[in-house]
C-alpha cells in the first residue's frame, strides 16, 4: 500500500510541475530551456550525492545515459511539435506513446510478461488508458477550436513520446545499485537525467546563440523567473524520485507497469490544474471529465495486473 501511495504522490507532482513554466518571459524559449534543464541536472546530482552518501557513481552505464539523451532530444521535439499542431494533440500522442513504450519495452527486455488473468488485466488496462488519453486529447482539441494537422508536427510528437518512454527504459537498465529507498532511486535516475539534461542544455545554448537571445537572461524580472524555475525543477525531480522509490517497494516482475500508472495519473492531475487555472473557463468540460474518469478506471484495472 505504501508503494502505491508514493506512486500517487509522484504522479501528482508529475502532473503539477508544468504550471510553473507555462510562462517564461523575460527569457526567450531557448534561454529558459537551457537554464531550466541546468537546474534539473543540479537537482538530480545534489539528491544523488546527498542521499547515496557518495555512492552515486555505482549507477552509471552507457545505456541509461543514451536513453536519457534520447529523452532530452525528444523534449525539444515536444515543444517544437506544440507550435505545429497544438498542445492538446501533442499531449495525446506523446503521453500515449510514452505510457506504452515505457512500460512494454522493459517487460520485453526481461521477459516479465504476466500470465493468465493478470495478462488480461494488463491488456485491458493499456486499452482503457489509450482510450482515456484519446478522449482528453479530443476535449483539448475541441477547446482549442479544432485540430491542426502537420506531418512534421505529428512525427515530432511521436518522437517526444518515444523519448519520454526511453526515460523509464534507461531507469530499468541502470546497473544494480546497493542500498534501498530514495538513495537507490536517486542513483538510478542520475545517469538518465544527466544525459537528458545535457542534451537539452546544449540545444538551448545553441539556439539562444544562433538567434542572439542570451541577453534575455539578464533582463528585468529574470531573478524572479530563476527562482520559479529552480522550484519547478525540484518538484519535477521529486516526481521521478518518488516514482523510483515506489517501483522498488512494489517490486515484482511487473514493476515496469508503474510507468503507465504514473503517466495516466499525471494526465489526470494536469487536467485538474487546467480547470483550476482557467484554461477551460469558456469551454465545455464534459468530455474532459469523461476522459479523466476513463483514466481513473484504467488506473484501477492496470493495478489489478500487478
C-alpha positions in Angstrom: 0.0 0.0 0.0 2.8 2.4 0.8 4.3 1.9 -2.6 1.1 2.8 -4.3 0.8 5.9 -2.1 4.3 7.1 -3.1 3.4 6.4 -6.8 0.3 8.5 -6.4 2.3 11.3 -4.8 4.8 11.1 -7.7 2.0 11.3 -10.2 0.6 14.4 -8.5 4.0 16.1 -8.7 4.4 15.0 -12.3 1.1 16.5 -13.3 1.7 19.7 -11.4 5.2 20.9 -12.2 4.3 22.1 -15.7 2.2 25.0 -14.3 5.4 26.6 -13.1 6.8 27.2 -16.6 3.7 27.9 -18.7 5.1 31.4 -18.8 8.9 32.0 -19.1 9.4 35.7 -20.0 11.7 37.7 -19.8 13.6 34.7 -21.1 13.3 33.5 -24.7 12.3 29.9 -25.0 15.9 28.7 -25.7 17.3 30.6 -22.7 14.5 29.3 -20.5 15.1 25.7 -21.7 18.9 25.9 -21.1 18.5 27.4 -17.6 15.7 25.1 -16.5 17.5 22.0 -17.5 20.6 23.1 -15.8 18.5 23.4 -12.6 17.1 19.9 -13.2 20.6 18.4 -13.6 21.7 20.1 -10.4 18.7 18.8 -8.5 19.4 15.2 -9.7 23.1 15.4 -8.9 22.6 17.0 -5.5 20.0 14.4 -4.5 22.2 11.5 -5.6 25.2 12.9 -3.8 23.4 13.6 -0.5 21.1 10.5 -0.4 23.7 8.0 -1.5 26.5 9.2 0.8 29.0 9.3 -2.1 27.9 6.1 -3.8 26.3 7.8 -6.8 29.0 6.5 -9.2 27.6 3.0 -9.0 24.6 3.7 -11.2 26.4 4.9 -14.3 26.3 2.9 -17.5 26.2 3.7 -21.2 22.6 2.6 -21.9 21.0 4.8 -19.3 22.9 7.8 -20.5 21.9 7.1 -24.1 18.3 6.7 -23.1 18.5 10.0 -21.2 20.0 11.8 -24.2 17.1 10.5 -26.4 14.7 11.8 -23.8 16.5 15.2 -23.8 16.3 15.5 -27.6 12.6 14.4 -27.6 11.8 17.0 -25.0 12.9 19.6 -27.6 10.7 17.8 -30.2 7.8 18.1 -27.8 8.0 21.9 -27.6 8.5 22.3 -31.3 5.5 20.0 -32.1 3.3 22.2 -30.0 4.0 25.1 -32.3 2.9 23.0 -35.3 -0.1 21.0 -34.1 -1.1 22.5 -30.7 -0.7 21.5 -27.1 -3.7 19.1 -26.9 -2.8 16.9 -29.8 0.9 16.7 -28.8 0.0 15.7 -25.2 -2.3 13.0 -26.5 0.3 11.5 -28.9 3.2 11.9 -26.6 1.6 10.6 -23.3 0.0 7.7 -25.1 3.3 6.5 -26.7 5.3 7.2 -23.5 3.0 5.2 -21.4 3.1 2.1 -23.6 6.7 2.3 -24.7 8.0 2.9 -21.1 6.0 0.0 -19.8 6.2 -2.6 -22.6 9.9 -2.3 -23.6 11.3 -3.2 -20.1 8.9 -6.1 -19.9 10.0 -7.4 -23.3 13.7 -6.9 -22.4 13.5 -9.0 -19.3 10.7 -11.3 -20.3 8.5 -10.4 -17.4 5.0 -10.5 -19.1 2.3 -11.7 -16.7 0.3 -14.9 -17.3 -3.4 -15.8 -17.2 -5.8 -13.4 -15.7 -3.1 -10.8 -14.9 -2.2 -10.6 -18.6 -5.8 -10.0 -19.5 -6.0 -7.2 -16.8 -2.8 -5.6 -18.2 -4.0 -5.6 -21.8 -7.4 -4.2 -20.7 -5.6 -1.5 -18.7 -3.5 -0.5 -21.6 -6.5 -0.3 -23.9 -8.5 1.8 -21.4 -5.6 4.1 -20.8 -5.2 4.8 -24.5 -9.0 5.4 -24.7 -8.9 7.9 -21.8 -5.9 9.7 -23.3 -7.7 9.9 -26.7 -10.9 11.4 -25.0 -8.9 14.0 -23.1 -7.0 14.9 -26.3 -10.3 15.3 -28.2 -11.6 17.5 -25.4 -8.5 19.7 -25.7 -8.7 19.9 -29.4 -12.4 21.0 -29.2 -11.5 23.6 -26.6 -8.8 25.0 -28.8 -11.1 25.3 -31.8 -10.1 22.3 -33.8 -7.1 20.2 -34.8 -4.1 21.4 -36.7 -2.5 18.8 -38.9 1.1 18.7 -39.8 3.1 15.6 -40.7 6.2 17.1 -39.2 4.3 18.1 -36.1 2.9 14.6 -35.7 6.3 13.0 -36.2 7.9 15.3 -33.6 5.1 14.5 -31.1 5.7 10.8 -31.7 9.4 11.3 -31.2 8.7 13.0 -27.9 6.5 10.1 -26.8 9.2 7.5 -27.6 11.9 9.6 -25.9 9.8 10.1 -22.8 9.3 6.3 -22.7 13.0 5.9 -23.0 13.4 7.6 -19.6 11.9 4.5 -17.9 13.8 2.2 -20.2 17.1 3.9 -19.1 15.9 3.7 -15.4 15.4 0.0 -15.7 18.7 -0.5 -17.5 20.7 1.1 -14.7 23.3 -1.3 -13.2 22.4 -2.9 -9.9 22.8 -0.3 -7.1 23.4 -1.2 -3.4 21.1 0.2 -0.8 17.4 0.9 -0.6 14.7 3.6 -0.9 15.3 7.1 -2.1 19.1 6.6 -2.3 18.7 3.8 -4.9 16.1 5.8 -6.8 18.4 8.9 -6.9 21.4 6.9 -8.1 19.4 5.0 -10.8 17.9 8.2 -12.2 21.2 10.2 -12.2 22.7 8.9 -15.5 19.4 9.1 -17.3 18.6 12.7 -16.2 22.2 14.0 -16.7 22.2 12.6 -20.2 18.8 14.2 -21.0 19.5 17.5 -19.3 22.9 17.8 -21.1 21.2 17.3 -24.5 18.6 19.9 -23.6 21.1 22.4 -22.2 23.3 22.1 -25.3 20.2 22.7 -27.5 19.2 25.8 -25.5 22.8 27.2 -25.7 22.9 26.6 -29.4 19.5 28.0 -30.3 20.0 31.0 -28.0 23.3 31.8 -29.6 22.1 31.4 -33.2 19.1 33.7 -32.5 21.1 36.1 -30.3 18.7 35.7 -27.4 21.0 35.2 -24.4 20.6 38.9 -23.5 17.2 37.9 -22.1 18.9 36.1 -19.3 19.7 39.4 -17.6 16.6 41.4 -18.4 14.3 42.9 -15.8 12.4 40.1 -13.9 15.0 37.5 -14.5 15.7 36.9 -10.8 12.0 36.1 -10.1 11.9 33.7 -13.0 15.1 32.0 -12.0 13.6 31.3 -8.5 10.4 29.9 -10.0 12.4 27.6 -12.4 14.6 26.4 -9.5 11.5 25.5 -7.5 9.8 23.8 -10.6 12.9 21.7 -11.2 12.8 20.4 -7.6 9.1 19.5 -8.0 9.8 17.7 -11.3 12.7 15.8 -9.8 10.7 14.8 -6.7 8.1 13.2 -9.0 10.7 11.0 -10.6 12.4 10.2 -7.2 9.1 9.1 -5.7 8.3 7.0 -8.8 11.6 5.2 -8.4 11.1 4.5 -4.8 7.6 3.2 -5.5 8.8 0.7 -8.1 11.3 -0.6 -5.6 8.7 -1.0 -2.9 6.1 -2.6 -5.2 8.8 -4.8 -6.7 7.9 -7.9 -8.6 8.2 -8.7 -12.3 5.6 -6.1 -13.2 7.1 -3.0 -11.5 7.5 -1.5 -15.0 3.7 -1.1 -15.1 4.2 1.7 -12.6 5.2 3.9 -15.6 1.7 3.7 -17.2 0.1 4.4 -13.9 2.5 7.3 -13.2 1.7 8.9 -16.6 -2.0 8.4 -16.6 -2.3 9.9 -13.1 -0.1 12.9 -14.2 -2.5 13.5 -17.1 -5.5 13.5 -14.7 -3.8 15.9 -12.3 -2.7 18.2 -15.2 -6.3 18.3 -16.3 -7.5 19.3 -12.8 -4.9 22.1 -12.8 -6.1 23.2 -16.3 -9.6 23.6 -15.0 -8.4 25.4 -11.8 -6.2 27.8 -13.7 -9.0 28.9 -16.0 -7.9 27.1 -19.2 -11.4 25.7 -19.6 -13.3 28.8 -18.5 -15.1 29.4 -21.8 -15.2 25.7 -22.8 -17.4 22.7 -22.1 -15.7 20.3 -19.7 -17.9 17.2 -20.1 -15.5 15.4 -22.5 -12.5 16.3 -20.2 -14.2 14.8 -17.2 -15.3 11.7 -19.1 -11.6 11.2 -20.2 -10.4 11.7 -16.6 -13.0 9.1 -15.4 -11.8 6.6 -18.0 -8.2 7.1 -16.9 -9.1 6.6 -13.3 -10.8 3.3 -14.4 -7.7 2.4 -16.3 -5.5 3.0 -13.2 -7.6 0.5 -11.2 -7.6 -2.1 -14.0 -3.9 -1.8 -14.6 -3.2 -2.1 -10.8 -5.0 -5.4 -10.8 -2.4 -6.9 -13.1 0.4 -6.3 -10.6 
